Amino acid sequence: MPLYEYELREGDCRVCGGTFTLRRPLNAPELTQCPACKKPVRKIISGFSTPHKLKPLSISDAKKAGFTVLKKVRKGEYEKQ
């Protein structure tokens, strides 16, 4: 289930703090009011997390993780390493 961020359309709230995040199914109807304070809300666009730098896997790392490592011999032919 994706995470959605919401903020109050106007005013502030001690219960929700003005912004909150909810996990909701994709097919759920659009949320129009805060579940805590019942004030009108709008969905806000939020950032997402991506890995900044990934080190390439070594052959030994791939084997330890359970992958089968293949080496290209000729066009269309591979053999296990």
Phi and psi restraints in degrees (value plus and minus 20) as a CYANA .aco file:
   2 PRO   PHI     -96.5   -56.5
   2 PRO   PSI     138.8   178.8
   3 LEU   PHI    -116.1   -76.1
   3 LEU   PSI     117.2   157.2
   4 TYR   PHI    -143.8  -103.8
   4 TYR   PSI     118.7   158.7
   5 GLU   PHI    -125.6   -85.6
   5 GLU   PSI     120.1   160.1
   6 TYR   PHI    -150.5  -110.5
   6 TYR   PSI     135.1   175.1
   7 GLU   PHI    -158.2  -118.2
   7 GLU   PSI     134.5   174.5
   8 LEU   PHI     -87.5   -47.5
   8 LEU   PSI     123.3   163.3
   9 ARG   PHI     -89.1   -49.1
   9 ARG   PSI     -55.3   -15.3
  10 GLU   PHI    -174.6  -134.6
  10 GLU   PSI     132.8   172.8
  11 GLY   PHI      61.3   101.3
  11 GLY   PSI    -188.8  -148.8
  12 ASP   PHI    -159.6  -119.6
  12 ASP   PSI     146.3   186.3
  13 CYS   PHI    -165.5  -125.5
  13 CYS   PSI     116.6   156.6
  14 ARG   PHI     -97.5   -57.5
  14 ARG   PSI     -46.2    -6.2
  15 VAL   PHI     -94.0   -54.0
  15 VAL   PSI     -74.0   -34.0
  16 CYS   PHI    -117.5   -77.5
  16 CYS   PSI     -32.7     7.3
  17 GLY   PHI      57.9    97.9
  17 GLY   PSI     -15.4    24.6
  18 GLY   PHI      74.2   114.2
  18 GLY   PSI     -47.0    -7.0
  19 THR   PHI    -157.9  -117.9
  19 THR   PSI     129.7   169.7
  20 PHE   PHI    -177.6  -137.6
  20 PHE   PSI     142.2   182.2
  21 THR   PHI    -142.3  -102.3
  21 THR   PSI     116.0   156.0
  22 LEU   PHI    -151.3  -111.3
  22 LEU   PSI     126.3   166.3
  23 ARG   PHI    -111.3   -71.3
  23 ARG   PSI     102.5   142.5
  24 ARG   PHI    -156.9  -116.9
  24 ARG   PSI     123.1   163.1
  25 PRO   PHI     -85.4   -45.4
  25 PRO   PSI     134.7   174.7
  26 LEU   PHI     -81.0   -41.0
  26 LEU   PSI     -53.3   -13.3
  27 ASN   PHI    -109.9   -69.9
  27 ASN   PSI     -11.6    28.4
  28 ALA   PHI     -93.4   -53.4
  28 ALA   PSI     124.3   164.3
  29 PRO   PHI     -84.5   -44.5
  29 PRO   PSI     135.0   175.0
  30 GLU   PHI     -82.3   -42.3
  30 GLU   PSI     117.0   157.0
  31 LEU   PHI     -99.6   -59.6
  31 LEU   PSI     107.6   147.6
  32 THR   PHI    -132.7   -92.7
  32 THR   PSI     -37.4     2.6
  33 GLN   PHI    -160.5  -120.5
  33 GLN   PSI     132.6   172.6
  34 CYS   PHI     -84.9   -44.9
  34 CYS   PSI     112.5   152.5
  35 PRO   PHI     -85.4   -45.4
  35 PRO   PSI     -44.6    -4.6
  36 ALA   PHI    -108.0   -68.0
  36 ALA   PSI     -71.3   -31.3
  37 CYS   PHI    -127.1   -87.1
  37 CYS   PSI     -27.4    12.6
  38 LYS   PHI      47.7    87.7
  38 LYS   PSI      -5.1    34.9
  39 LYS   PHI    -102.6   -62.6
  39 LYS   PSI     134.2   174.2
  40 PRO   PHI     -83.9   -43.9
  40 PRO   PSI     120.0   160.0
  41 VAL   PHI    -148.6  -108.6
  41 VAL   PSI     144.4   184.4
  42 ARG   PHI    -154.1  -114.1
  42 ARG   PSI     128.8   168.8
  43 LYS   PHI     -97.5   -57.5
  43 LYS   PSI     116.7   156.7
  44 ILE   PHI    -131.2   -91.2
  44 ILE   PSI     131.7   171.7
  45 ILE   PHI     -99.4   -59.4
  45 ILE   PSI     109.4   149.4
  46 SER   PHI    -143.0  -103.0
  46 SER   PSI     139.9   179.9
  47 GLY   PHI     -96.9   -56.9
  47 GLY   PSI     149.8   189.8
  48 PHE   PHI    -152.5  -112.5
  48 PHE   PSI     138.6   178.6
  49 SER   PHI    -112.2   -72.2
  49 SER   PSI     110.6   150.6
  50 THR   PHI    -153.3  -113.3
  50 THR   PSI     129.9   169.9
  51 PRO   PHI     -86.0   -46.0
  51 PRO   PSI     115.8   155.8
  52 HIS   PHI     -99.0   -59.0
  52 HIS   PSI     -68.3   -28.3
  53 LYS   PHI    -156.4  -116.4
  53 LYS   PSI     111.8   151.8
  54 LEU   PHI    -139.4   -99.4
  54 LEU   PSI     110.3   150.3
  55 LYS   PHI    -105.2   -65.2
  55 LYS   PSI     120.4   160.4
  56 PRO   PHI     -84.7   -44.7
  56 PRO   PSI     124.9   164.9
  57 LEU   PHI     -92.4   -52.4
  57 LEU   PSI     118.3   158.3
  58 SER   PHI    -103.5   -63.5
  58 SER   PSI     146.8   186.8
  59 ILE   PHI     -81.2   -41.2
  59 ILE   PSI     -61.6   -21.6
  60 SER   PHI     -87.0   -47.0
  60 SER   PSI     -57.6   -17.6
  61 ASP   PHI     -82.2   -42.2
  61 ASP   PSI     -62.3   -22.3
  62 ALA   PHI     -84.9   -44.9
  62 ALA   PSI     -61.8   -21.8
  63 LYS   PHI     -85.2   -45.2
  63 LYS   PSI     -61.6   -21.6
  64 LYS   PHI     -82.1   -42.1
  64 LYS   PSI     -52.5   -12.5
  65 ALA   PHI     -99.8   -59.8
  65 ALA   PSI     -23.5    16.5
  66 GLY   PHI      77.7   117.7
  66 GLY   PSI     -12.5    27.5
  67 PHE   PHI    -104.0   -64.0
  67 PHE   PSI     130.6   170.6
  68 THR   PHI    -111.8   -71.8
  68 THR   PSI     103.1   143.1
  69 VAL   PHI    -118.0   -78.0
  69 VAL   PSI     106.7   146.7
  70 LEU   PHI    -135.2   -95.2
  70 LEU   PSI     129.5   169.5
  71 LYS   PHI    -139.4   -99.4
  71 LYS   PSI     114.1   154.1
  72 LYS   PHI     -94.8   -54.8
  72 LYS   PSI     106.1   146.1
  73 VAL   PHI    -116.8   -76.8
  73 VAL   PSI     -75.8   -35.8
  74 ARG   PHI    -160.8  -120.8
  74 ARG   PSI     158.4   198.4
  75 LYS   PHI     -78.4   -38.4
  75 LYS   PSI      97.1   137.1
  76 GLY   PHI      60.7   100.7
  76 GLY   PSI     -17.8    22.2
  77 GLU   PHI    -140.7  -100.7
  77 GLU   PSI     111.3   151.3
  78 TYR   PHI    -152.2  -112.2
  78 TYR   PSI     134.2   174.2
  79 GLU   PHI    -155.0  -115.0
  79 GLU   PSI     133.4   173.4
  80 LYS   PHI     -87.7   -47.7
  80 LYS   PSI     126.8   166.8
